[in-house]
Amino acid sequence: MDRLIYLFSSGTVNENGGFTRIRQEVARFNMPPSFDDITCRVNSLFKVENERMELKFCGRFDAGKKRSYYVVMPIASKNDWLFYKELVRGS
C-alpha cells in the first residue's frame, strides 16, 4: 500500500463500495507518496490540463470484521491522506 496506488476514474461506486464501469490505472512510487505526489501523478496519468478542473480523491478500505465491508472516504487534503493511511494500516 505504501508505494502502489490504484487510481480510478469515471464510472460509479455502488452502495456496497464496489466499482462499475471505471477506468483503472496503477501508480507505482519509489517511496511512500505524499498527497502532492499523488496529485501530480493523477494530473499526468489522466491528462488533467485544465487548472479549473476539480479533482476529487477518495480512498476505499475494508472496515469489515468477518465479512468485507468497504468504506469510501473523501481525501481532500494532506491531513486526510495521512488519516486514510492510518485507517488502511489498521483495517
matplotlib code that plots the C-alpha trace (Angstrom):
import matplotlib.pyplot as plt

x = [0.0, 2.8, 4.2, 1.5, -1.7, -4.7, -6.3, -9.8, -11.7, -15.2, -17.9, -19.7, -19.4, -22.4, -24.0, -21.5, -18.5, -17.9, -16.8, -18.7, -17.6, -14.4, -11.1, -8.2, -4.5, -1.8, 0.7, 4.0, 6.2, 9.8, 9.0, 5.7, 3.9, 2.7, -0.6, 1.1, 2.9, -0.4, -2.0, 0.9, 0.7, -3.1, -2.6, 0.0, -1.8, -5.3, -4.0, -5.6, -4.7, -7.4, -6.4, -10.1, -11.0, -11.8, -10.1, -11.9, -9.9, -11.5, -9.9, -11.6, -10.8, -12.2, -13.8, -15.5, -14.6, -15.7, -17.2, -15.8, -17.4, -15.9, -16.0, -15.3, -13.6, -13.1, -9.4, -9.2, -6.0, -2.7, -4.2, -7.0, -4.3, -2.3, -5.5, -6.5, -3.1, -3.6, -7.1, -5.8, -3.0, -5.5, -8.0]
y = [0.0, 2.4, 2.6, 1.2, 3.2, 2.1, 5.1, 5.0, 7.5, 7.8, 5.2, 4.9, 3.4, 1.2, 1.0, -1.8, 0.3, -1.7, 0.0, -0.3, 1.0, 2.5, 3.1, 1.8, 2.8, 1.6, 4.2, 2.8, 5.1, 4.6, 5.8, 6.3, 9.1, 12.4, 13.9, 16.3, 13.3, 11.6, 14.8, 15.3, 11.6, 11.9, 15.1, 13.3, 9.9, 11.3, 14.3, 16.9, 20.1, 22.5, 24.0, 24.8, 21.1, 19.8, 16.6, 14.5, 11.9, 9.1, 6.2, 2.8, 0.4, -2.8, -1.9, -5.3, -7.8, -11.2, -10.1, -7.5, -4.1, -1.4, 2.3, 5.1, 8.1, 11.5, 12.7, 16.4, 17.4, 16.2, 15.6, 13.4, 11.4, 10.8, 9.8, 7.4, 5.7, 5.1, 3.6, 1.3, 0.0, -0.7, -2.5]
z = [0.0, 0.8, -2.8, -5.0, -5.6, -7.7, -9.4, -10.8, -12.9, -14.4, -13.7, -10.5, -7.0, -5.9, -2.5, -1.4, -2.3, -5.5, -8.7, -12.0, -15.5, -14.0, -15.7, -13.6, -13.6, -11.3, -10.0, -8.6, -6.4, -5.4, -1.9, 0.0, -1.8, -0.3, -1.2, -3.6, -5.2, -5.9, -7.2, -9.7, -10.8, -11.3, -13.4, -15.5, -16.0, -16.7, -18.7, -16.4, -18.3, -17.1, -13.7, -13.1, -13.3, -9.9, -8.8, -6.2, -4.4, -2.4, -0.6, -0.2, 2.6, 4.2, 7.5, 8.0, 10.6, 9.4, 6.1, 3.7, 4.2, 2.1, 3.1, 0.7, 2.3, 0.7, 0.7, 0.1, 2.0, 3.3, 6.7, 5.1, 3.3, 6.5, 8.3, 5.4, 5.5, 9.3, 8.7, 5.9, 8.1, 10.9, 8.7]

ax = plt.figure().add_subplot(projection="3d")
ax.plot(x, y, z, "-o")
ax.set_aspect("equal")
plt.show()
